[in-house]
Amino acid sequence: MQKKIVVMIFIFALGITRSTSLLHAQTINEADTELCETVKYALINSLREPIDKAINEIYKNDPNAPSDLTWASYDTEMLKIKQLYGVGGEYEITFKITPYYHAHITYGEDIIVVSTDGKVIDYTHVKTYPKEPIEK
């Protein structure tokens, strides 16, 4: 009887040890950047749709704006993160975007504020660069 109790206690202790080790999991980063940079780019890319929407609004009345105007997450600056409703709630993120055309010819600078639920909060056009002629 005592052997059974000792075996049961051993199995129980082994089970507790195994289950508590799972509580200390580490993030696996399978990217070419440090974890903080990887999370930043993942966040920026997850908000691509509202940022695209804001850029379209900013340049829709610009007759000189290139038709292939785009932007890159690696060239985007995160200026501010505003927590709205406590930890884990909604956030507003302010980005500095530099739209470009063709082989990364910068066309402008814009400040775009989006919420983490994918809504455009505000945008401001800061600067337009002269459009460069493209040689063929």
HUQUIQUI-V432508 format. One record per residue. N is the residue number from 1. RES is the residue in three letters. PHI is phi as a letter, one per 30 degrees, with the letter a starting at -180 (NA if undefined). PSI is psi in degrees with one decimal (999 if undefined). Layout:
N;RES;PHI;PSI, N;RES;PHI;PSI
//
This chain:
1;MET;NA;-42.3, 2;GLN;d;-35.6, 3;LYS;d;-41.9, 4;LYS;d;-41.0, 5;ILE;d;-43.2, 6;VAL;d;-43.1, 7;VAL;d;-42.9, 8;MET;d;-42.4, 9;ILE;d;-41.0, 10;PHE;d;-46.6, 11;ILE;d;-42.5, 12;PHE;d;-45.9, 13;ALA;d;-39.4, 14;LEU;d;-41.2, 15;GLY;d;-41.6, 16;ILE;d;-43.6, 17;THR;d;-43.1, 18;ARG;d;-42.9, 19;SER;d;-33.7, 20;THR;d;-26.4, 21;SER;d;-25.9, 22;LEU;d;-21.8, 23;LEU;d;-14.0, 24;HIS;c;47.4, 25;ALA;d;148.3, 26;GLN;c;148.1, 27;THR;d;135.4, 28;ILE;c;118.5, 29;ASN;c;106.3, 30;GLU;c;55.4, 31;ALA;b;169.2, 32;ASP;d;6.6, 33;THR;b;167.1, 34;GLU;d;158.8, 35;LEU;e;-44.0, 36;CYS;d;-44.3, 37;GLU;d;-39.1, 38;THR;d;-44.8, 39;VAL;d;-39.8, 40;LYS;e;-49.7, 41;TYR;d;-36.4, 42;ALA;d;-41.6, 43;LEU;d;-47.7, 44;ILE;e;-46.3, 45;ASN;d;-31.3, 46;SER;d;-18.6, 47;LEU;c;18.3, 48;ARG;e;-42.2, 49;GLU;d;-51.0, 50;PRO;d;-31.3, 51;ILE;d;-43.9, 52;ASP;e;-42.0, 53;LYS;d;-44.2, 54;ALA;d;-42.0, 55;ILE;d;-41.4, 56;ASN;d;-41.4, 57;GLU;d;-42.3, 58;ILE;d;-42.9, 59;TYR;c;4.8, 60;LYS;d;-28.7, 61;ASN;c;10.2, 62;ASP;c;107.0, 63;PRO;d;-19.8, 64;ASN;c;-6.0, 65;ALA;d;129.5, 66;PRO;d;146.8, 67;SER;d;-23.4, 68;ASP;c;29.0, 69;LEU;d;130.4, 70;THR;b;-172.2, 71;TRP;a;164.4, 72;ALA;b;137.4, 73;SER;d;-34.6, 74;TYR;d;-15.0, 75;ASP;c;11.9, 76;THR;c;134.6, 77;GLU;c;134.6, 78;MET;c;110.8, 79;LEU;d;-34.7, 80;LYS;a;141.6, 81;ILE;b;119.4, 82;LYS;c;120.4, 83;GLN;d;126.4, 84;LEU;c;-44.1, 85;TYR;b;33.8, 86;GLY;j;171.9, 87;VAL;e;130.4, 88;GLY;i;-0.7, 89;GLY;d;-149.7, 90;GLU;d;148.3, 91;TYR;b;148.9, 92;GLU;c;131.5, 93;ILE;b;129.5, 94;THR;c;125.1, 95;PHE;c;149.2, 96;LYS;c;116.2, 97;ILE;c;138.7, 98;THR;b;90.3, 99;PRO;d;147.7, 100;TYR;b;169.8, 101;TYR;b;163.9, 102;HIS;h;-129.5, 103;ALA;d;60.5, 104;HIS;i;45.3, 105;ILE;d;113.0, 106;THR;d;132.1, 107;TYR;c;-27.1, 108;GLY;a;178.0, 109;GLU;b;135.3, 110;ASP;b;147.9, 111;ILE;c;123.4, 112;ILE;b;129.9, 113;VAL;c;123.4, 114;VAL;b;155.7, 115;SER;c;159.7, 116;THR;d;-8.4, 117;ASP;c;8.8, 118;GLY;j;19.1, 119;LYS;c;142.5, 120;VAL;d;123.4, 121;ILE;c;-46.2, 122;ASP;a;158.8, 123;TYR;a;149.4, 124;THR;b;128.6, 125;HIS;d;125.1, 126;VAL;c;-45.7, 127;LYS;a;144.4, 128;THR;c;132.3, 129;TYR;c;149.5, 130;PRO;d;139.3, 131;LYS;d;128.0, 132;GLU;d;142.2, 133;PRO;d;142.0, 134;ILE;c;123.9, 135;GLU;d;137.7, 136;LYS;c;999
//
